[in-house]
Amino acid sequence: GKHRPVLSPAAERLRHILGEDDSTPTPTIFTEMDTLQQEGGELEWKESARWVKFEEKVEEGGERWSKPHVSTLTLHSLFELRTCLQTGSILLDLEGYSLPQIVEEIVEQQIADGLIPPDLKEKIIFVLLRKHRHQTKKPIHRSLADMGKSSNAASSKHVYSVCMPFYVPISSYERNRSMNDISDTPSTDQLKNKFMKKIPRDAEASNVLIGEVDFLDKPFVSFVRLAQATTLGGLTEVPVPTRFLFILLGPHGKTKSYNEIGRAIATLMVDDLFSDVAYKARDREDLIAGVDEFLDEVIVLPPGEWDPKIRIEPPKKVPSSVLNLNELGQVNGLAGGAAGGEDEELPAPHELGEELKFTGRIGGGLWLDIKRKIPWYCSDIYDGFHIQSISAVLFIYLGCITNAITFGGLLGDATDNYQGVMESFLGTALAGSVFCLFGGQPLIILSSTGPILIFEKLLYEFSKNNDVDYMELRLWIGLHSCLQCFLLVFSDASYIIKYMTRFTEEGFSSLISFIFISDAIKKMVAFKYYPINRGFKPDYITAYKCECIAPDQAWDNNSLDLPTLNTFSFNLTDLDWSQLSKKECVKYGGMLVGNSCKYVPDLALMSFILFFGTYSMTVSLKKFKFSRYFPTKLRKLISDFAIFMSIMSFVGLDMLMGLDTPKLIVPTEFKPTRSDRGWLVMPFGKNPWWWYLASFVPALLVTILIFMDQQISAVIVNRKENKLKKGCGYHLDLFWVGVLMAVCSFVGMPWYVAATVISIAHIDSLKMESESSAPGEQPQFLGVREQRLTGTLVFVLTGLSVFLAPILQYIPMPVLYGVFLYMGVASLSGIQFWERIKLYLMPPKHQPDFSFLRHVPMRRVHLFTLVQIVCLAVLWILKSTFLAIIFPVMILGLMVVRKLLDLMFSQHDLAWLDDILPDKDKKKKEDEKKKKKDKKAPEPESDEEVRKCTIWQVWICLS
Amino acid sequence: GKHRPVLSPAAERLRHILGEDDSTPTPTIFTEMDTLQQEGGELEWKESARWVKFEEKVEEGGERWSKPHVSTLTLHSLFELRTCLQTGSILLDLEGYSLPQIVEEIVEQQIADGLIPPDLKEKIIFVLLRKHRHQTKKPIHRSLADMGKSSNAASSKHVYSVCMPFYVPISSYERNRSMNDISDTPSTDQLKNKFMKKIPRDAEASNVLIGEVDFLDKPFVSFVRLAQATTLGGLTEVPVPTRFLFILLGPHGKTKSYNEIGRAIATLMVDDLFSDVAYKARDREDLIAGVDEFLDEVIVLPPGEWDPKIRIEPPKKVPSSVLNLNELGQVNGLAGGAAGGEDEELPAPHELGEELKFTGRIGGGLWLDIKRKIPWYCSDIYDGFHIQSISAVLFIYLGCITNAITFGGLLGDATDNYQGVMESFLGTALAGSVFCLFGGQPLIILSSTGPILIFEKLLYEFSKNNDVDYMELRLWIGLHSCLQCFLLVFSDASYIIKYMTRFTEEGFSSLISFIFISDAIKKMVAFKYYPINRGFKPDYITAYKCECIAPDQAWDNNSLDLPTLNTFSFNLTDLDWSQLSKKECVKYGGMLVGNSCKYVPDLALMSFILFFGTYSMTVSLKKFKFSRYFPTKLRKLISDFAIFMSIMSFVGLDMLMGLDTPKLIVPTEFKPTRSDRGWLVMPFGKNPWWWYLASFVPALLVTILIFMDQQISAVIVNRKENKLKKGCGYHLDLFWVGVLMAVCSFVGMPWYVAATVISIAHIDSLKMESESSAPGEQPQFLGVREQRLTGTLVFVLTGLSVFLAPILQYIPMPVLYGVFLYMGVASLSGIQFWERIKLYLMPPKHQPDFSFLRHVPMRRVHLFTLVQIVCLAVLWILKSTFLAIIFPVMILGLMVVRKLLDLMFSQHDLAWLDDILPDKDKKKKEDEKKKKKDKKAPEPESDEEVRKCTIWQVWICLS
């Protein structure tokens, strides 16, 4: 049951003053707290703490700023502050132009209010106009000059010599010029202060002055708001104009208590709500209402469970600073408790945005995609000019050429070099750059994928066995497939991926990651060509040899008992067999005899060191961003260039060792791999005409393959977590993939679709974080540098790699496999499925505070994870058989499993662990209606939604 | 200025009631909070949170306990609780034996107080006697049984079937048996609850019941203290007797607010101060005073700087729970602020305890040492029976035999095998086990050290060149040295190490660590015997060979142009040269020809992998203790056995590869390494008589060497941080080292002193941590398992190693070097000097919150570190020259440098960065008197202290 909240009087008052004029936002407040210090009989104001958002304290003796931390106050000090504001003098909208004038007015006011006797006026003014000493960072070279002096003496001497040329007896309180230590204009120290960068431009200062004097017997408290923010000379550490002044002078003996009151008002001044109140307060009561409201919202830690000396690190995220008047006084109040509370809320529903709406017009989606992307086109270019792009290009480039070489090599094997490494390079360059220049989501990286490779292999075998021309058949399949893609594009068919939930996405991307990881490791283990020389005894080195023996001689050697001189065969071949290399020997039909022939020393272990070293160095350097060493910018640079630096290091190590590790070899001549084919494939002439039509059937398979592969990758790239701002273009993407299929078929190059892992790596390498503004504020993930430049450059470089062979040949393959391994592992992190697998090994008390763990029983979570693991295992097994060709179709199987999960899990659990299927949204709502539970249900779907679901179900049944 | 604190009324009241009877400590309180839930029309009390010290919440939906966290309350709820206590009924010392009776009394009281109308009695009693459902962990296998059912349905069904056999209409409020769902005796669930382990034995329960009902229009609040703690059936999750009951029933619509009040009283009940008040309160006013006092000490977090949803992890340490009445109301009060505050305190002065007092009697120190150690002797044995000891023994044993082999080998080289590996093994076993059985500090591990090795080398060379019998000369030096040690022991000379500060200790131990690290790496780099076959081309394998060629034939081969058949030489030697192994070939004067002779494949890289792998695996496994995976006990086991597991893994890998890596070889026959010497060395007969006297001079050097080396290591082992409880025995230690010197000299074995790094490793492997009692409490470091068993076992095993050779021969040396590297690196961690070096690379904002950084300016810290680095560099250079022999004497140099630092740094800075030298304590005090600063100075030293300082200064001048 809900009823209109009853507000407390304080909240009512605040609603009134804050509600009056909500349009002008108040400036940010920077607070500085200075305390009165007596050094050698001289008084001065010394900065002791400052606040932008969090507190920074001057370490006594340490002469440095503490780390920013959350201000922990005592409740006592807040109450005392409240009393101070009730009894002290409040001057609102005082016209002030200089500190002496303001101080004079404050003191006059106090006398007028009868708070202090008039004879103290001069003394108080004298004290308030003492020099302010700020904590500025001292250069390190000073330390050497300080040698031999105690540091305290050194620094105080410095101050005296500058600002205290002669001794002013504290008893001669006269109001002359010497009384005023403060200059009217900001000093160079102030102007040079680098801290200024951390303060927002519109900031105004609030100065808190806390001191003990001997001539007062009760505290002198004054809160001043100036009519205009005014720069009051050396009052503030930075040249920020002062708007607020809080002065607390009191009798001796209560320093700690006064300091706590100063910290309390300073913390209040940087509080969003109270600073608003301070700007808009009409009178003392408003301020006190502000304090009360603050008190009502504070969080209290029990003394026995927390040590007040611990400085609390600023949290990753603080509640939104947007002031919500409706929530005023309602959050904790008895008045307005909502049944259930925050714990009962369901997670935000899965949203894919309007890009996937079914328009109902022919090519409507494509048209919308183009309309959406065109306005960004310019920024797509100039957003790319950033140092981060360089590292991204290098990283992705290396990934791409490794991929191109691997798939090129495999394709060459599979198709008798009709498509080889050369085609793979050029095709990657062509398809990739076209897609990055014109595609809907330029962050997607195109690449050959496993299923396509298997399809080509089967197709080539079929053609050879049936005497069909492979290239021509392939061309026709490509053309059909291109047309089918267009059909899908113009019918807005991509909208169906809206029905893919986290379960499906995670299954797909984990599988791809596992394939990457296992491929990398498999390739390393495949160093069977360089076996380790086990059981090698260094002492018997003389017995290890590998000799080339002429073919006829070999026979003789078998009957080695009596050596005969075979001058005959020697003359016959005219070859010095023992001088031949291994390859030559085999070539000329010689025989390799000896026990060391198959061993290659050091290579296996060296490869392992390069592989594992590259991987671990990359991981460590990536993590370096979170270390304590070096300034933030340098750390970020190191982290951004982690992969490049690791590759360089291990290429260097490899060169240093000078071992014959397998190196990256790129083709250097610009011609098709197979010499009997030209660049262009002719569509007619080699096969009977009915093949042109029949190729429709295999094309259908290719289309499903491409559609699933492309669009799931796109969904993963366009995930909400990536905070992409420029929109995506599923229809446009598919359009270009179709076009490129046709083009690649004509020039006999491989077909390309989006590569999940490399695309994720591309995004990861382009992530932006906010520069932290206020000290202690955590940098926030802002989004991804969305542009077309890096992708395009990567593919241009891939194309140019044909000419870069002399440089690239120094890169050992194990290093690249290390990069592969890193890519696979990195793309696993951040997948919830993976986090849930880890939960199996964690005792409950160590488990991270995931929100789904707060809402779903552990055993349900484990069961859900188990289902995912089983699905993946089945997919993995299928993938290893000939069924790999229908691999993307198997993703449909995942979706069926997800549908069955609705029977096993409650919608509530699924909402937390996965997303609710669109047709379930409604069902769930009905469930809830029945149960009459007070949960926030997602908005009801339109009828169209329901219709779509039916289409979807038909689709599942068909496939 | 200080004056007697004025207490607040609340504090005055508490002082009264708590001061009355401070002798009986109150039991610990376990609090359980249950809320009233309505499921399917049925009411039940469901556990929602519990407190032992920190809060654990039942995750709604998650059906699990949250991690223990600090209870963050709202100030609002505390105020509301205060109001509740003011208006509700308070029943103190109620005689209660069953829940129905107690509930009846509560309700009667409310009616008597006129708080509720009598007609509600039945309804309230009905509600309060509903069944309590506790959150108990469900076994994981249930999850499979639950398949196909929605989890919510499943669990509620379960509950209904057990405790709600028939439906009781909520309108028929009759007081019959069915009203009372609660059994009188604890259920088996309660008794079986493993959580009981976490609750202290003397604990009493406090039950908080919070509920909403429809028949009340204002809250029903009752606070009950029972006269005796009574087990009230199924009320509490564990069979802990209930002492307190807090009941809050209220009208609908304020669930959240009620829950917050419940959390507030629950948190108060586990607060040390308030629970005391609750036990001793005489009336309502006392309770409210308790709340007020609690409020006065709470810590407040500003709402804008902290998100209340964040669960705060329990701190490493909370302020002491000892209730100090004098501090009551004084901590935060305006009343009693001490000038300066906690920041001005100096660190605790360096203390070495009474063990190093100068007794002034002959052998007084030794006598005290013996008196101190004797009572512990039995526990020294039986404290060793613990699983941790096994891992410690394995670890230290491996370190010891590696050391014994290394030093044995080097000594053998240096002394022409007069002392070899055999002597090293037996000497280590003998000296070590005697020391561990009878020494003052059995945690110290004796070993050969570098300086001794160098001394022996120089001595042997001297003897050889001057025709003096080495063994006899060495015996006399040993005897003299032993006597000198006795002199030092009986004159209590060890007290001088009292003047060694952190500066000296850290310098010494860092240097030793660096030597360990550099030795380990040097030994790895020394694999020049197995160079990598650079530039190897697998294709030219046929050209790689290494042939053994007969000496005369070699000449012919140089003129290889025309091959001649050397049947002549063949017959001459009658050897098939090509069948000889490398060693044989060299032995018979053959010549090794070929380009592969000096290469051994794979060995270098394999050694590197073993070395680095052992090191990194050990580091990772050690760190595993802090990971989130696996239960705490398993993690601790893995961490304890980290070194053993790494060694086993890499020994396994090495065996798998079957490469001929250099293995650990221990002598197998029990005889002196050099066959021309017997076990016993005769003191007379070989050298002229005056050598017996002259050996006094070199003996003096050895004594200084041994004294410094032994005692600095002992100081490091006995550091306060290690929390040793059984006391140490510097004099006793030195006594046994002296005795062992004489014994070892007689049997011609090396001399032994304490080895810093291995001793630290020994201590590290025996560290104890408290089992965390209350959930969320951090385990505390309790101390070290001080006993004589592990040390003795290590050395017995070392002695037996002669027979373990068949097993030990599988351990490759690189694995052991990896262990060495780990030991060196591990002993560096925790040294403040090392932490300060790291500060150079950290920008100030990332620096950890070291206390010295709060008090000493950064540039002074850096300067101090720089001085230490320079000192170490100088020592390192000296160590690398022949001056290494006076290495321990150089430690005296470090002390001189430390003395000079008094001129460069203020005593304040040194007190934080180092310790104050004893004679400076007084000086400092005088300084302070002059400055009239209000700092806490260490207690003045006695006159004797001053006298000692003079002796100390003389000592420095002499050396």
Interface residues (C-beta under 8 A of the other chain):
Chain A: G1 K2 H3 K53 F54 E59 E60 G61 G62 E63 R64 W65 S66 K67 P68 V70 S71 T72 L73 T74 L75 H76 S77 L78 E80 K138 I140 R142 S143 L144 D146 M147 G148 S150 S151 N152 A153 H252 G253 K254 T255 K256 S257 N259 E260 T267 L268 V270 D271 D272 L273 F294 L295 D296 E297 V298 I299 V300 L301 P302 P303 G304 E305 W306 D307 P308 K309 I310 R311 I312 P314 P315 K317 V318 P319 S321 N332 G333 L334 G337 A338 A339 G340 G341 E342 D343 E344 Y530 I532 N533 R534 G535 F536 K537 P538 D539 Y540 I541 T542 A543 Y544 K545 C546 E547 C548 S578 Q579 L580 S581 K582 K583 C585 L592 S596 C597 Y599 V600 P601 D602 L603 A604 L605 M606 F608 I609 R628 Y629 F630 P631 T632 M657 G658 L659 D660 P775 K838 L841 M842 P843 P844 K845 H846 Q847 P848 D849 L853 R854 H855 V856 P857 M858 R859 R860 H862 L863 L903 M904 F905 S906 H908 D909 W912
Chain B: G1 K2 H3 K53 F54 E59 E60 G61 G62 E63 R64 W65 S66 K67 P68 V70 S71 T72 L73 T74 L75 H76 S77 L78 E80 K138 I140 R142 S143 L144 D146 M147 G148 S150 S151 N152 A153 S155 H252 G253 K254 T255 K256 S257 N259 E260 T267 L268 V270 D271 D272 L273 F294 L295 D296 E297 V298 I299 V300 L301 P302 P303 G304 E305 W306 D307 P308 K309 I310 R311 I312 P314 P315 K317 V318 P319 S321 N332 G333 L334 G337 A338 A339 G340 G341 E342 D343 E344 Y530 I532 N533 R534 G535 F536 K537 P538 D539 Y540 I541 T542 A543 Y544 K545 C546 E547 C548 S578 Q579 L580 S581 K582 K583 C585 L592 S596 C597 Y599 V600 P601 D602 L603 A604 L605 M606 F608 I609 R628 Y629 F630 P631 T632 M657 G658 L659 D660 P775 K838 L841 M842 P843 P844 K845 H846 Q847 P848 D849 L853 R854 H855 V856 P857 M858 R859 R860 H862 L863 L903 M904 F905 S906 H908 D909 W912
